[in-house]
Amino acid sequence: MKEFEIHDQQSAPEASKPLLQKSIDAFGSIPNLHAIMAEAPTALAAYQDLHEQFLNTSFSAEEKTVVWQSINVEHDCHYCVPAHSAIARAMKVDAKLNDALRDGEPLGDDKLEVLRDTTLAIVRERGVVSDDVLQRFYDAGYTQQNLLEIIVGVAQKVMSNYINHFAQTPVDEQFQSFVR
């Protein structure tokens, strides 16, 4: 099978070069996922846009981590689980919450538990979520806006998780300490 190229500023298609610079500006380097996505400038642009949009949701740092890691773990993404562990640390999310998400353990917070359950129901049921799940979500204090915002996170994670699966993206050095 043909391996995916891990692009840099020199090897990337012309349309990806400013997008890779955007990654450097945001992260101080080009994450391997972005370097692989650079092969298709539209994929990298879409991913970066989805990432920015999800960061701009009404969710707290903890809630964003719950959505991201629930999906990453469900999809068994060897790259995104450690990458988002590093992101969670940078966002000052309690390591115990991140570990519980990674290990499928109770989160210690009923509202966050409902968020995880709803996110997983959306992923597992491909958006056909039961009224009971939705009512529990709303009863926990979440809104229709929040429900739609989860979909932004799902779209972002489907892109990265699936690409990492078939590209076998190597985990960056800065995320290695989060690999289990």
NORRAGI-V567755 format. One record per residue. SS is DSSP state (h for helix, s for strand, l for the rest). PSI is psi in whole degrees, 0 to 359 (none if undefined). BURIAL is # if it has 16 or more other C-alpha atoms within 10 Angstrom, else .. Layout:
BEGIN
SS_PSI_BURIAL, SS_PSI_BURIAL
END
This chain:
BEGIN
l_142_., l_131_., l_150_., l_142_., l_139_#, l_99_#, l_156_#, l_187_#, l_333_#, l_320_., l_343_., l_150_#, l_149_., h_317_., h_342_., h_341_#, h_314_#, h_332_., h_321_#, h_325_#, h_322_#, h_320_#, h_316_#, h_316_., h_323_., h_321_., h_353_., l_354_., l_178_., l_109_#, l_144_#, h_324_#, h_315_#, h_323_#, h_325_#, h_316_#, h_335_#, l_338_#, l_326_#, l_96_., h_324_#, h_325_., h_314_#, h_318_#, h_316_#, h_316_., h_313_#, h_318_#, h_315_., h_319_#, h_312_#, h_316_., h_319_., h_322_#, h_332_., l_8_., l_173_#, l_357_., l_147_#, l_171_., h_320_#, h_316_#, h_320_#, h_317_#, h_319_#, h_313_#, h_307_#, h_306_#, h_328_#, h_316_#, h_314_#, h_315_#, h_316_#, h_321_., l_359_#, l_50_#, l_109_#, l_337_#, l_310_#, h_330_#, h_308_#, h_324_#, h_316_#, h_342_#, h_318_#, h_319_#, h_318_#, h_317_#, h_315_., h_329_., l_4_., l_34_., l_136_#, l_128_., h_330_., h_322_., h_313_#, h_317_#, h_319_., h_320_., h_316_#, h_325_#, h_359_., l_29_., l_164_., l_143_., l_345_#, l_11_., l_116_., h_319_., h_317_#, h_327_#, h_318_#, h_321_#, h_316_#, h_313_#, h_319_#, h_316_#, h_314_#, h_324_#, h_319_#, h_314_#, h_309_#, h_326_., l_9_., l_43_., l_353_., l_82_., l_139_#, l_156_., h_325_., h_316_., h_315_#, h_320_#, h_319_., h_319_#, h_310_#, h_321_., h_333_., l_352_., l_2_., l_163_#, l_174_., h_323_., h_313_., h_320_#, h_314_#, h_326_., h_327_#, h_321_#, h_324_#, h_316_#, h_320_#, h_315_#, h_316_#, h_313_#, h_327_#, h_315_#, h_305_#, h_316_#, h_314_#, h_317_., h_318_#, h_325_#, h_308_., h_340_., h_347_#, l_50_#, l_124_#, l_139_., l_129_#, l_153_., h_320_., h_348_., h_354_#, h_324_., h_348_., h_1_., l_138_., l_none_.
END
